[in-house]
Amino acid sequence: MTSTLVTNIGQLVTNDPTHDGTKLGIVTNAALLIEDGVVAWVGPNSDAPTHHIKKTIDAHGRCVIPGYVDSHSHLIFAGDRSAEFRARMQGVSYTAGGISHTVEQTRHAPDAQLLAHAQSLLAEAHASGTTTIECKSGYGLTVEDERRSLEIASKITEETTFLGAHVYPVEYKDSPKDYVELVCGEMLDAVLPHSKWIDVFCDKGAFSVSDARTILKAGMAKGLLPRLHANQLEAGQGVQLGVELGCASVDHVSHLSEKDIEALSTSKTVATFLPGAEFSTRSPYPDVRPLLEASITVALASDCNPGSSYTTNMPFVMAVAVREMHFSPEQALWSATMGGAKALLREDVGHLVEGAAADFQILSAHSYLHLAYRPGVNLVEQVWRNGLQLI
């Protein structure tokens, strides 16, 4: 058995309400014991175990928080769309049309290039405190390119998502039903060995509610778990479809109706906000307050992709959510950790409780408030995943 004790933690965020009655479950003057990659004990520093400890880390009064759980990213791609970003900053609206450019670049990139690029993005995410990340396909849109995208994704994360229904590829613009059949048939069969989830972009310029339902049901019949891109570009029926099918999460949710909020409030479906997309497309930011007032579970994620949110940095996402979307600092931190875990149906990450994975960060600040208070500043001193130090 390997054991590590983190002592002299000024402020420990556990996401366990039993400690202080709040969702963040803060323990002050705390210690954290790790054994064989999991949390073995949490409590006051004065009560910390002293026997059979092989390694001790002194936090010197700094804040310790769970590792971020980034439940929505697109890391398997080639090239970039910086010219498209520049155009948007000059007033060109975002319509998801640039995805086809990334598809072309990705199809021509060798596996080694795609893997190296994904690993570099994962390293960025680790450096800013992310310890669990979901990764989608969706920039191949052929049977072979989707298969290899997910095979590559499975090398960097266990949370792999088949997004063959990202947009209709150029060669199927005149025969969209044929593409839906391909996604539900040969493509789905090819990606199954490397996929945990199935996702559809159900929005203006992408897939209709009817086609999204068909694709999600096909994936579910083969054992994949459903999630959904919905209501990013305009209001529609995507959120209600996600609730109907029991999706673990509906993501973006930038345009919500009262019916959408009512549907979410009576379901277990998580609403995942991706403020990096609004930041990068100059779109209006959604307001989280109606969802929180309805007791809907909310997550925050990076949406890392080359077109509309090219960031892996979850503290940035949190800061934008606090500044622009009416999250409190506490709500943002919970949504970036425990909220993400719930969006992935994970009980072993997102919190620091006995038996959970020892995924945590030691910050260079004494309080989690500095994550939003000091935007753009790297406050990560150490990052640990499964009891091993990454940073």
N, C-alpha and C positions, 0 to 999 in steps of 0.2 A: 504494500500500500504506500502510495506517495501522498504526502500531506503538506500543504502550504497554508500558513496563517497570515492574513493581512490585518495588521493592527493599526491603532491610532487613526482610524477613519473618522474625520470630523463629521461628515454627513453621508450616511449610507442609504441610497434609494433602493428599496427591495421590491416595490410594487406589491407588497403584501400588507393589506389594510390592518391586519391583526396587530401590527406594531404601534400605529398611532391613530388609527381610525380613518386615515386618508388613503386614496388610491395609490399614492406613491410609497406609503409604508416606510417612512423615514425613521432611521435609528441614528441618534447622535452619539458621538464618542463610541464608535462601534468597532467590531472586529468581524472577520469573515474567514471561515475555515473551509478549505478545499481538500477533498480526498478523492483520488482516482478520477479526476476530471469533473466531479460534481460538487455542489454545495453541501457540506456536511453539517454546518452550524452557522448561525447568525445571531448576534446579540451584542450586549454592552462590552466594551473593551475590557472592563474590569472583571468580567466573567469568562474571558476567553480561555479555552483549554490550553494547557502548557505541556502535557505529556505527549511524547511520540511525534512532535512536530519536527519535520525535516528541514523546513525552510520558513523563514519569517520575513515579511515585507512590511516596512514601516511606511504608512501613508502620510505621516507628518501632518495630520489634520486636514488633508485634502478630501474632496468629494469622490465617492465611488458610486457608479451607476451601472445598470445592466447594459450589455452590448445592444446596439440598435438592431432591430429586426426589419430589414428592408424587404417588404413583401411585393415589390413591383419594380422590375428592371428588365432591360433589353441589352444584354452585354455582348451578344454574338452578332457582330457586324464588322464591315470593313469601310474605310473611308470616313469622311465627315461631311457635314452640311453647313459649314461656317458661312459660305456665301448666302445660303438661304437665311441664316440667322441675321446676317447683315441687312438683307432685303427687308426682313420683318421689322428690324429696328428703324428702317426708313419708311415704314407704313404699309408694307404688303401683308395681307392677312394670312393666317395659317389655316390650311384646309386639308392637311395630311397628304397632299399630293407629292411631297418630296420623298415619301417612303420608297417609291419606285426607283429613285436614284440609288438609295442604299441597297435595295434588292440587287440591282445590277452589279454594284461593287462587291457585294457579299458573294454572289454566285461565282465571281471570277477569282475570289481569294482562296488560296490553299488552306487546308485544315490547320497547319502549323501557324499560319499568320492569324487566323481567327482565334485560336487558342491563346497565343501570346498576347494578343490585344485584350482578350477577356481577362486573362490573368493580371494584366497591368491595371485594368479597371478594378478588379477585385482587391488588388493591393492598395489602391487608392481608398476604397471603401473601408478596408481594415484600418488604415492609418487614421481615418476620421471616426473610428469607433464602431463600425458595423461588424457584427459577428455572425449574422445569419442573413442570407440574401437569396431571393427568388430570381430566376433567370428564364426569359422567354425566348422562343424562336420567333419566326415571323419575318425575317429578312432573306429567306431562301425562296419560299413559295413554289418550289418543285418538290417532288417526292424525295429525291436524293438530297437536295440542299436543306430541307427541313430535317431529314433524318440526321445528317451530319451535324447540323447546328445543335440539335438536342444531344447527340453523342458528346459533342464538345462541351456543352453546358453541364452535362453530368459529371465532367471531370473537375468542375469547380464548385458545384453545389448539389445537394440532394433535392432542392426545390426547383424542379425543371417543369416548364410549362410549354405545351404545344400551342402555338399561335399561328398555325397555317392560315387561319381566317383573320389575318391582319388587314390586308386590303386585297382586292382582286388584282392579280398580276396582269401586266399589259397584254399578254397573249390570250387572256380570257375576258377582256373587256366586252367583247361581243357575245360571249357565251357564259355568263356568270353561273348559270345553273350547272353547267358542266364542271366548273371549278368547285362548287359546293359538293358535288358528287365525288370529285377527286379527294377533297379534304376528308370527307366522311368514309371513304373507302380505302384506296391504296395508300394514300398519304398517312392516314391514321394508323393503319396496320404497320407501316414502316417505322413510325416514331414510338410506338408503344413500349419497346424495351428500354427507352431512355426518358420516358415522360411520367410525371406524377399528376400533372394538372392539364386541363384543357381550357382555353380562353378564346374569346371572339371579340373583335372590335365592332361593337354594335352602335353605329352612329352615322351621322350625315357623311356621305362619301365613302362609307365602308359597308358593313353588312346589315341587312334588314333584320327586324325582330324575328320574322319567320325563318330566315336562313340561319340566324344565330341559334334559335331554338333547335333546329334540325341538327346543326353541327354539335352543339353541346350535348344533346341527347345521344348522338352517335358516340361521342367520347365517353360519356357516362356508362353507356352499355358495354364498353370495352374495359371499364374499371378506372377511368381517369376521373379526377375530382374537378368540379366546375368552378370557374371564376369568370369575370366578365369586365371588359372595358365598356363603360356606359355613360351617356349624357355628358361627354366632354365638350362637344361642339354645339349642341343644341339640346333642348328638352325633347324627350321621347319616351318610349316604353321600355327602354333597356333595363332600368333599375327594377321595374316591376317584373320583367322576365327573370332577372337574377334571383329575386325573392321566390318567384314561382318554382324555379328549378332548384332552390336550396343552395345557390352558389355560396361559397365561403366568403367571397367579397365581390362587391361591385366597385370598380376603380375609376377615378377621375371625378365623377358625380358633380360636375361643375354647374349643371342646370337641373335643379330639383323642384318638383311640384309638391303641393300638399299631399297628393296621393302617393308620391314616391316616399315622402317622409313617413306617412302612415304605414305604408307597406313595410318599410325597413324597421319601424318601431315594433312590429308584431312578428319579426323574424330573427334569426340568428345571423343573418348576413351582415358582414362588416362593410361600412362605407369607408373606402380608402381615398384620401385626398392626396393629390400630387402637385403641390404648389410650384414645383420647379417648372411645370408645363405652362402655368399662367405667367410666371416670371419670364420665360423664354419666348413666349408668343404674344406678350402684351395683351393678354385676354383678361377680362374682369375676374377678380378673385371671388370664389364662393365664400359664403358666410357659414361657419360651422355651428353657430349658436342654435339655430332651430333643431339641428340633429341632437346636440347635447341636451337640449331641453326636453327632447322626446326620448331620452335615455338610449339612443342608438350608439352602438359600439363603433368607434372611429379609429382609423389608422392613418399614419403618415408614411409615405414612401418616396423614393427618389425619382422613379420613372426614368432612370438613366437610359438615354437613347441619343443617337446622333442628331436628331431633327428638332425635338421640342423640349428636351430637358437634359442637356449633356452635363450632368453632375452626378457624382457618387456620394456627395457630402450631406449626410443626414442632419448635422447641426445647422447647415445652411437652410435645409428644408424646414426645420423647426423654427428658425428665426423668422423666415418669411411667413410661416403659419401664424406666429404670434403677432407679427407686425401688420399683416394684411387680412387675416382670416378670422380674427377674434378668438384664437386659441389663447388660453392662459399659458404661462410657461410650464405649469404642472400638467395641463392637458396635452401640450405638445410633446413633453417627454414621455408621458404614459403612452400616447398614440404611436410614438416612434419605437417603442419597445414592446410593451404588452399588447398594444393594439395590433402591431404587425404580427405578433405571435398568434393572436386570435384569427387574423386574416389568413394565416397559413395552417390553422387548426393544430397549432403546436402548444403543448403544455410544458415542454421541457426548456423553453427559452423565453426571453422577455422579462423574466423576474429572477430574483435571487432568494430562493426558498430552498429548504432542505430537499435534496433529491434532484433539483434542477441542474442543468448544465452550468458549469462555472464559466460563464461568458460575462465579462464585466470590463469596465474601464476605470482607471484611476485618472482623474482629471488634475490639471495643474491649478485648478481653482478650488476654493473652499465650499462653493455652492453650485448646484445645478442651474441656478438662475443665470449664471454667467454664459450659459450656452446661447441664450437669446440676447442677453445684455451686451455681449461682446461678439457681434456677428463678424464672420470672416477671420476670426482668430483661432488658431489651432490650440485647443485646450486639452488635447489628449497627451497624457504622460505615459500611460501603459495601456495595452489592450490584451486581454486574455480570452482564449476560446477553449472550451473543454479542459480547463485547468492548465493550459499551456500558453506561455507568453508569446504573442505575435509581434507586439510593438514594445 
